[in-house]
Amino acid sequence: MKRRVFAPALLLSVGAATAAFAALEIATRFGALQIVGQYGDALSFKGRRVLQGHNALSGVETFRFGSGADPAHSADVVLVEEAGGTACPALYYFVRVSATGEVKATTAFGTCGEFDSVTRKGDAILVTLPGYLGPFEHEAARAKAARERHVYTYRNGALTKNGLPVP
């Protein structure tokens, strides 16, 4: 089952055709990440843009590495989801916030499917996703893709898919 820690809130303005986004924060030990932008499609840290998505972003889970006492080896890593549409319901990013104030996001990753599981094994975070083909593909091909399992692993700032580097 998918667990969400934060979900963007959209406030509809009376008589307005567009939605205004109410900013949310994702707490880390080293400062909060803010979900900003008109549609909640951007992430910033202490006023500096870290990530610009195409759709609404939300925090899924935060992982702590190191005790915080050793800044060189302490960081919080946040799994961020970007909500999509029918053709691609979800993509993901890892955002690392270090004790030294460095913030770095991975490129978007995923199969467009929603994750099956997110687990931590030692210094690695594993995200398991089913394969995905959109609603305009043949039903048999969609069913075959849904049986596939893709494992994305984040370790020490590097992202791999089924053991191969993600560019």
C-alpha positions as CSV (number, residue, x, y, z in Angstrom):
1,M,0.0,0.0,0.0
2,K,1.3,3.4,-0.9
3,R,2.1,5.6,2.1
4,R,2.1,9.4,1.7
5,V,3.5,11.7,4.2
6,F,2.5,14.9,2.5
7,A,0.0,15.7,-0.2
8,P,-0.2,19.0,-2.0
9,A,-3.3,21.1,-1.2
10,L,-4.9,23.0,-4.0
11,L,-7.1,25.9,-3.2
12,L,-9.6,27.0,-5.8
13,S,-10.1,30.7,-6.0
14,V,-13.7,31.8,-6.4
15,G,-14.3,32.9,-10.0
16,A,-10.7,32.1,-11.0
17,A,-9.8,29.6,-13.7
18,T,-6.5,28.6,-12.2
19,A,-5.6,27.0,-8.9
20,A,-3.3,28.6,-6.4
21,F,-1.0,26.4,-4.4
22,A,-0.6,26.5,-0.6
23,A,3.1,25.9,0.2
24,L,4.0,22.8,2.2
25,E,7.1,21.9,4.0
26,I,9.0,18.6,4.2
27,A,11.0,18.6,7.4
28,T,14.6,17.4,7.5
29,R,17.1,17.6,10.4
30,F,18.9,20.3,8.5
31,G,16.1,22.5,7.4
32,A,12.8,22.2,5.6
33,L,12.2,21.6,1.9
34,Q,9.4,23.8,0.6
35,I,7.0,22.7,-2.1
36,V,6.3,25.9,-4.0
37,G,5.2,27.2,-7.4
38,Q,1.7,28.0,-8.6
39,Y,0.8,24.3,-8.8
40,G,3.2,22.8,-6.2
41,D,5.5,21.7,-9.0
42,A,8.8,23.1,-7.5
43,L,11.0,22.3,-4.5
44,S,13.2,24.8,-2.8
45,F,15.5,24.8,0.2
46,K,16.2,28.0,2.1
47,G,14.9,30.0,-0.8
48,R,17.0,28.3,-3.5
49,R,15.3,26.2,-6.2
50,V,16.3,22.5,-5.9
51,L,13.9,20.9,-8.3
52,Q,11.4,22.0,-11.0
53,G,8.9,19.4,-11.9
54,H,6.1,19.5,-14.4
55,N,3.2,18.5,-12.0
56,A,2.5,18.6,-8.3
57,L,5.2,17.3,-6.0
58,S,4.7,15.5,-2.6
59,G,7.0,14.0,0.0
60,V,6.7,10.3,0.4
61,E,9.2,9.4,3.0
62,T,12.4,10.8,4.7
63,F,15.4,8.6,5.5
64,R,18.1,9.6,8.0
65,F,21.7,8.7,7.4
66,G,24.4,9.4,10.1
67,S,23.8,10.8,13.5
68,G,24.1,14.5,12.6
69,A,27.1,14.8,14.9
70,D,29.5,14.1,11.9
71,P,28.5,16.6,9.2
72,A,30.6,15.0,6.6
73,H,28.6,11.7,6.9
74,S,25.1,12.9,7.9
75,A,22.2,13.6,5.5
76,D,18.5,13.2,5.1
77,V,17.2,11.7,1.9
78,V,13.6,12.5,0.9
79,L,11.7,10.4,-1.7
80,V,9.6,12.9,-3.7
81,E,6.7,11.9,-6.0
82,E,5.6,13.9,-9.0
83,A,2.0,13.2,-9.8
84,G,1.2,12.8,-13.4
85,G,-1.7,12.1,-15.6
86,T,-3.3,9.0,-17.2
87,A,-0.3,8.4,-19.5
88,C,2.2,8.5,-16.7
89,P,0.7,8.6,-13.2
90,A,3.9,9.0,-11.2
91,L,7.6,9.7,-11.3
92,Y,10.0,10.0,-8.4
93,Y,13.1,11.9,-7.3
94,F,15.5,11.5,-4.3
95,V,16.5,14.7,-2.7
96,R,19.6,14.6,-0.4
97,V,19.9,17.4,2.3
98,S,23.3,17.1,4.0
99,A,24.4,18.5,7.4
100,T,26.7,20.8,5.5
101,G,23.8,22.4,3.8
102,E,24.3,20.8,0.4
103,V,21.1,19.8,-1.4
104,K,21.0,17.7,-4.5
105,A,18.2,16.0,-6.4
106,T,18.4,13.1,-8.7
107,T,16.9,13.1,-12.2
108,A,13.3,11.9,-12.4
109,F,13.0,8.1,-12.3
110,G,10.3,5.5,-12.5
111,T,8.2,3.4,-14.8
112,C,5.2,5.8,-14.5
113,G,3.6,3.2,-12.2
114,E,3.0,3.8,-8.5
115,F,5.6,2.1,-6.2
116,D,5.0,-1.3,-4.7
117,S,7.4,-0.8,-1.9
118,V,10.1,1.5,-0.5
119,T,12.6,-0.1,1.8
120,R,15.9,0.8,3.4
121,K,18.7,-1.8,3.5
122,G,21.8,-0.4,5.3
123,D,23.0,2.6,3.3
124,A,20.6,2.0,0.4
125,I,17.0,2.9,-0.3
126,L,15.2,0.6,-2.7
127,V,12.0,1.6,-4.6
128,T,10.2,-1.3,-6.3
129,L,7.8,-0.4,-9.1
130,P,5.7,-2.4,-11.6
131,G,6.2,-1.9,-15.3
132,Y,3.6,0.4,-16.8
133,L,2.0,1.1,-20.1
134,G,-0.7,3.7,-20.5
135,P,-4.3,3.1,-21.3
136,F,-3.9,3.5,-25.0
137,E,-1.6,0.4,-25.3
138,H,-3.0,-3.1,-25.9
139,E,-4.4,-4.7,-22.9
140,A,-2.2,-7.8,-23.1
141,A,0.9,-5.6,-23.3
142,R,-0.3,-3.6,-20.3
143,A,-0.9,-6.8,-18.3
144,K,2.6,-8.1,-19.1
145,A,4.2,-4.8,-18.1
146,A,2.3,-4.8,-14.8
147,R,3.9,-8.1,-13.9
148,E,7.4,-6.7,-14.3
149,R,9.3,-5.4,-11.3
150,H,11.9,-2.7,-11.5
151,V,14.1,-1.9,-8.5
152,Y,15.6,1.5,-8.2
153,T,18.4,1.8,-5.7
154,Y,19.7,5.0,-4.2
155,R,23.1,4.7,-2.4
156,N,25.5,7.5,-1.6
157,G,24.0,9.9,-4.1
158,A,24.0,7.4,-7.0
159,L,20.8,6.0,-8.5
160,T,20.7,2.6,-10.3
161,K,17.9,0.6,-12.0
162,N,18.1,-3.1,-11.7
163,G,21.9,-2.7,-11.0
164,L,22.6,-0.3,-13.9
165,P,23.3,3.4,-13.5
166,V,20.4,5.8,-14.2
167,P,21.8,8.7,-16.4
